[in-house]
Amino acid sequence: MPERPVVIGVDSSTQSTKAAVVDAGSGALLAVGRAPHTVTGTGGARESDPEAWWAALGQAVTAALKEAAVPPAAVTALAVAGQQHGLVTLDAEGRPLRPALLWNDTRSAPQATALTAALGGPGPWLTRTGSVPVAAVTATKWQWLRDHEPATAARAAAVRLPHDFLTERLCGEAVTDPGDASGTGWYATNPATGPAAYDPAVLDLLGLDPALLPAVAPTGGTRVGTLTRAAAEALGLPRSTAIAAGTGDNMAAAVGLGLGARGLLDHPVVSLGTSGTVFAATRTRPASPGISGFAATDGTYLPLGCTLNCTLAIDRIAGLLGLDREDARPGDGLVLLPYLDGERTPDLPRATGLLTGLTHATTAPALLGAAYEGAVFTVLRALDDLLAACGLDPAAPAVRDRPLRLIGGGARGRAWTETVRRLSGRALVVPAATELVALGAAALAAAAATGTDPVALAAAWGTGAGRTLEPVARDEETWARIETVLDGAAPTLLA
């Protein structure tokens, strides 16, 4: 009896690569292989070697196939979802010229300010690309490279995003998708001004030759080739393995949740990982300075708010206090804004952490709880901004009564879950699936192999289904306390 076909979805994130082997028919997760990444840099610098991502992909795929006990011949397709915004510069042979500047590298904050002004302010950027430049955006990183390492920028024969780099290594084709491209800052997404494409005016402003950029496939599930001979040998897979265009990690998570053209704003998503993100699928293109107006990989829209400091920052504070992450208790009058890496939303790239409200009665668990509250408040206020940008009143009962989908590593933690419930006052749907980015990539892979709609396929797989946690009374006192401190401290945090 022939083996049932399987697909592989790869989640190449900031901290690691995860490769999910998935039954192409049922969506059953058969195994997950993992390999760590190394992030270097001090101060605002955050960099990784793209070659290490490629090595980690091979290690993760090998480990997953071994655990699943699946013969390589059963693998029909593979897709990569990668961390957004990172800048990868390559020479003519496809080798990295330097470590990649990651999304959470904040050194390009001055370039973000200068680029915003150079195009005439936030308005023209919103009209053209749907987003105003911040330090996370690829365009600002390219400008930083031009300003600080002009010789490297001049030598660049190709400019890629992290997922583009890996897809090209797999199939030999320089290709991206609308979702990840929309996070570069040089991809126009306004249907009122023409088809989505690289924006010539922005590229001119950046001195960036469009010939250095990958082609944009129609969707992330588009088949863009098969494995090259070298990639097939490196991964131990058949050369016939179809390769999808892939996408960014947030777009893949939306696919894994079955969010797409249906515009499910009744289930906005809160993702708690290294970064905190909020997003929702919508048919219309919102435009707000505080929100990234991303495209979804299926050609619709995925407006998104992102914070820099989430689970990693809280784990750091727990470590400083000598506590387990689940030792947290409510903040008891404290406010701790855990902006350990600056912050993206609100746009405070030079901020550091802020603590106020200490007394002799303060306990370490309350300090940790205040850190959770500060991080969750920041994420939830970004959600309010997102909903407003989509034309919804965040305070309206009809909006407040809608549940949130809670995903990411934090969704598995009691302290995170209970803090989100308390500060949002909303019901939570926590999907049973733990690898939604990789599962979304697997759906894109299956689409490349079969021509099916990846969002519909993921919905049929049921990867977004899970348990519902009933709402609790919203903690208005804690919300107001944090809001007052943050709004009063913002000018100081910018210094």
N, C-alpha and C positions, 0 to 999 in steps of 0.2 A: 504494500500500500504506500503511495507517495506521501511524503511529509506535507502537512498543511503549511501553506505559505506564511511566512512571518515577515515583519518589517522592523526596522530599527529607527527609533527616534533619539536624537542626540541633543542633550541640553548642555551647552558649553557656557557655563556661568562664570562669574568673577572668581569664585573660590575652587571650582572643580568642574570636571566633565562627568556627566551621567549618560549612559547609553541604555535605553530601554528596548528589550526584545518583546514584541507585541504580536499576538495572533492576529493576522490581518482580517480574519473573518469576524471574530467575536470581540476583539479589542482587549482580550485578557492579557494582563501584564505577566509575562513569563519569567523575566529576570531583569535586574538592573546591575550594570557594572559601573564602577566608580574609579576615578583617578583624580588626585588633587592638582591644583594649580599653585603657583607661587606668585604673590603680588609683592612688589618692592616699592620703595619710595618713602620719604619722610616729608613732614609738612603737608603741602597740598599735592605732592606727586604720588601717583598710583600707576604703576606700569607692570606689564607682563610680557614674556617672550612668546610670540605667536608660535614658534616652533614647539614650545612646551605644550601648547594647546593641541597641536597635531599629534604629538606623542601620547598625550593623555587620551585623545579620542581613540587611538589604536588600543591602548591598555584597557579602556572601559569597554569597548566592543568585544575584545577577546574575553574579558572576564564575564560579560553578560552572556555570551554564547556558551561558555563553559558551564555557567550556572544553570542555564536553561536546557542544557543537553540537546541543543538544536544543531543539526548539521549545517554548515555554511551554505550548502546548495538550496536550503529552504528559504534563504533570505532573498526577497524579491526587490526591496527598495530601502533607501535610507534618506533621511533628511536631517539637517542641522538647524537648531534654534540657538542663537548666540546672544550674549550680553550686548545690549545696544550701545551705540555711540562711539565705541572704541576706534581709535585711528591706527590703522595698519599701513605702513609705507613699505613698498617692495622695490627691489632692483629689477633689472630686465630679465633675470633668471627666476624671479618669483621668490627671492629670499628677503626676509625682513631687513630693512636698513637700520633699524633700532627697535628697542622694545615698544610695544603698543602703548599709547596713552589711553587709559581706561576711562569709562564713563564717570567715575568718581574722582578723577584727577581734576583739582580745582584751580590749577595754575593759570588756566586761560580765562579767568574771570575778567581781567582788564580787556582782553580781546573781545569778549562778549559785549562789554559796554561800548567799545569802539565800533564794532560791527553794527550794533543796533543803531548807533547814531549815523554811521556812514550811509545807511540805506534810507535814512529819514525818520528814524524812530520806530517804536513797536508796531505802529499801524501797517506800514508796508511789509514788514516781516510776516505779520499775521495774515495779510491778504495773500501773500505769495506762498508761504510755506506752512502756515497754520500755527507756528510757534515763534516766540521771541528768543533770540540766542541767550543761553546761559552757559556756564562753564562746562556742563555735561555734554553739550552738543558738539558733534564732530567738526562742524565748521570752525568753531572757536579753537579747537585743538590744532587744526590745520594752520590757522592764522598764527597760533602760538609757535608752531614749528617754523613757519616762515620768519617770525620775528627773532626767535632764539637759536635756531639751528638752520639757517638759510642754506647751507651747503647740503644738508640732508634733504630738505624740501626740493632743492634743485635736482638732486639725483633721483628722485622718486620716478619710477617708471610705471607704478600702479598705486592707487589708493583704495583701500578696502576697509570694510567693517569686519569685525571678528568672524561673523558667520559666513560672510563672503569669502574670506581667506580660506576657511575650511572647506567650503563647497567647491572652490576652485581646485584645491588640492585633491578632492575626491574625483572630480570629473573632468578637470582640465579646462572648464569654461568659466570665464569671468562674468558672473551673474549675481544679481541680488533680487529682492522682491520689493513691492511697494511699501510693505509694512516697515521693514528695517530701513529702507531708503528714506522714509519720511522722518526719521530721527537724525538725519545728517545735518539739516539746516540748509541744504542746497537742492532739495527736491520739492517742486511745486505741486501742491495738492488741491488747488482751488478750481473746481469745475467751471466756475464763472469766467475764468481767464484762459481756459484751454485744457487740453489733456494733461494728465499728470506726467511730469518729466523733470529732468534736471533743469534748474532755472538758470538761463544764460547770464542774467544780470548779477545773480549771487556768485556764480562761478567767476565772472569777470572781477567782481569785488575781491574775491579770494585769490585771484591769480591762479586759478585751478583749471587746467586743461581738461575738458570733458573726456578726452581720449584716455585719461588715466583711470576713469571710473568704469565699473562693471555695467553691463546691460541690465535693464530692469525687466524681469519676467512678468507676465500678466498677474500671476498669483504665486504664493509660496508653495502651492501644490503642483505647480507646473513641472513637468519632466524636462530637465535641462541636459540630460546625458546619462551615461553609465560610468562605472568606475574605470579609471585609467588602469593600464597594466601595473604601474607602480603602486597605485592605491590598493588595487585588488590583492597584490602580493603582501603589502603592509598589513592589511586587515584580514587576510585569509578568506576573502569573499569572492564569489563569482564575478567576472568582469561584466556580466549581464545585469548586475544589480542596478536598478534605476536610481537616479539621484534627483531629488526634488530641489527647487530653488531655495527652499527653507525660508527662515524669517528671523525676526528678533524674538527674544525670550518672552516679552509681554504679549506679543501677537500670538505666539504659539500657545501660551497659557489660555488665551481667549478661545483658540480653536479647541483645545482640550476640554474646555468648559461647554463647548457647543454654542458659543456666542458668535453671531455673524450677522448675516443680512436681515435677520428677524428684528434686530434692534432692541435687545432685551435690557432696556434701561430700568426695568422693574427689579433687576438683580445686579446692581453695580457690584464690582469686585474690589475687595481689599486684599492685597498680597503683602504678607509680612516675611521679608527675607533680609538679605544684607541691606537692601534698600526697602523702603515701604512704598508701594504703588497703589493707586486707585485707578480703575478704568471701567469703561462701559462701551458696549457695541452700539453704534447709532448709524442711521442712514444719512444724517445731516452732518455737516462739517461745522463744529463750533469754533469760535475764535475768541480766545481770552488770553491776556498776557501771562497769567499764572498757570495755564494749562498747555500741555503739549498736544497739538492738534494732529496726532498721528493718523496715518492710514492703517486700516486693518489689512491683513494679508489676503483677504478675500475681495478686496476692492472697495469695501465700505470704510467706516471710520472707527478709530479707537482712541477717543480723547483720554488723556492720561495725566495724572499728577504723580510726582515722584519726590520722595524725601531721601536724603542720603543716609540718615542715621536711624537704623531700625534694629534688627536682631543682633548684629555684630556690636553695635554701641552698647546695648543693654548687657550683653555677655561680658563686655569689657568692664562695665561698672560693677556687675556682680562679682567679677574676679577681684577688682580692687577692694571690694567690701568683704571678700572671703566667703561669699554666699553662693548657694545653688540658685539657678535662675528661677526656681519655683518657690524660693523663700520670701518672695515679695509680699508686702501688705500695703493697703491703701496709704497714700502719701501723707495723710494727717497734717494738712496745712502747708506742706512743702511744695515747692515748684522746682523741678530739675529738668532743664532743657538739654537733652543729651546730644548737643551739636558738636560731636567730637571731630568731625571731618568737614567743618563748615556746614552749610545747608543749601539745598537746591530749592525746596519749597517749604517756607518762604525763601526767596532768593537772597541768601546771606552767606556767600562763599567764604568770607573771612571770619565767620563766627566761630566761637568756641563754646564749650558747655557753660551753663549758667545754673547756679543753685541759690535759692533764697528760702527763708522760713525756718532755718535751723534754731533749735532751742536745746536746753539741757535734757529735755524729755525725748528728743529725736532718737529713733532706733535705726539700726542698719537695714532691717527689712522695710521700714517706711521709706528710707532713702532709695532703695531699689524700686519700691512701688512707685515713687515719684518719677523715677526715670522711665518706667513703663508708661505712666500717665503722660509725660511730656512727649514721648515718641508717638503714642496712640493719638493724642490730641493733634499733633502735627499732621498725621496721616488723615484723620477724619476731617480736619478743616480743609485739607486739599480736596477731599471728597465733596464737601459743600461747594467749593469753588467749581469743581467739575460739573456738578448738577446744575448750578446756576448758569454755567456756560452752555449747557444743553437746553436752557430755557425752563428749568424746573426750579421751584422755590424750595430750598433745602429744609425750611421750617414748616412747610405745609404738611398737615397730618397725612395726606395721601402719599406724600413722598417719605415721610418719617416712618410710616408703617410698612414700607417695603423692606424685605430682608436684605442683608448683605451676604454675598458669597465670600467666605474667608478662606484664603489659600496661603501657601508658602510654609516655610518651616515653623513660623510662629503660630500657625493655626493648630499645630499639634501640642502647644504648651498651654497649661491651665492658666498661668498668669497672663499671658497674652490674650487668650480668649475671653477671660473674665473682665479684663480691662477694656477691651473693645465693647463688650456687652454693656458695661457700666457707663462708659462715656458716650456711646452712641444711642443707647436706649432702644436698639433695634434687634430683631431676631437675626440669627446667623445661620446660614447654610454652610456646613463644613463638608466639602466633598470627601468621599472615602478614598479616592485616588490621591496618592502622595506625590506623584511625579507628573504634574499636569503639563509642564513645559515639554518634557520628553514625550508624553502621550500626545500632545498636540503636534509635535514634530513627527511622531509615528503616523498620525492621521494624514499629514502632508505627504509623507513617504507613500502611504497606501494610495493616495490620490494620484501621485505620479505614476504608480504602477498600473492603476486600473482606470483612471480618468474620472473617478467619482468626486463628489463635492466633499472636501475634508471636514467642513463644519457639520454637514449632515451626517457624515460617517461617525464623527466623534459623538454626536448626539445619540446616534443609534447604539454606539458602544456603551453609552451611559457613564462616561468618565467623569461627568460633572455632578453625578448624583451623590447624596450623602445625608448626614443627620442634620436635623434642625434644632437649634437651641432657642428656646423661647426668650422674648425680650425681658429685660428687667428695667426698673425705673431709671431714667437718665440721671446721672450725677451732675446736676446743674451747678452745684457749688464748686466742684473741682474744675469743671469746664471754665467757669467764669474766672476763677483764680488764675488758671494758666493763661487764659486769654489776656487778662489784664497785665500780667507780667511780660508776656511775649510782646504785646503791642507797645508797651512802655519801654522795653529794652531793645527793640529792633534797631534804633539809631546807634546805640552802643555796640551791638553785635556786628554792625557793619563797619565799625572803626578798624 
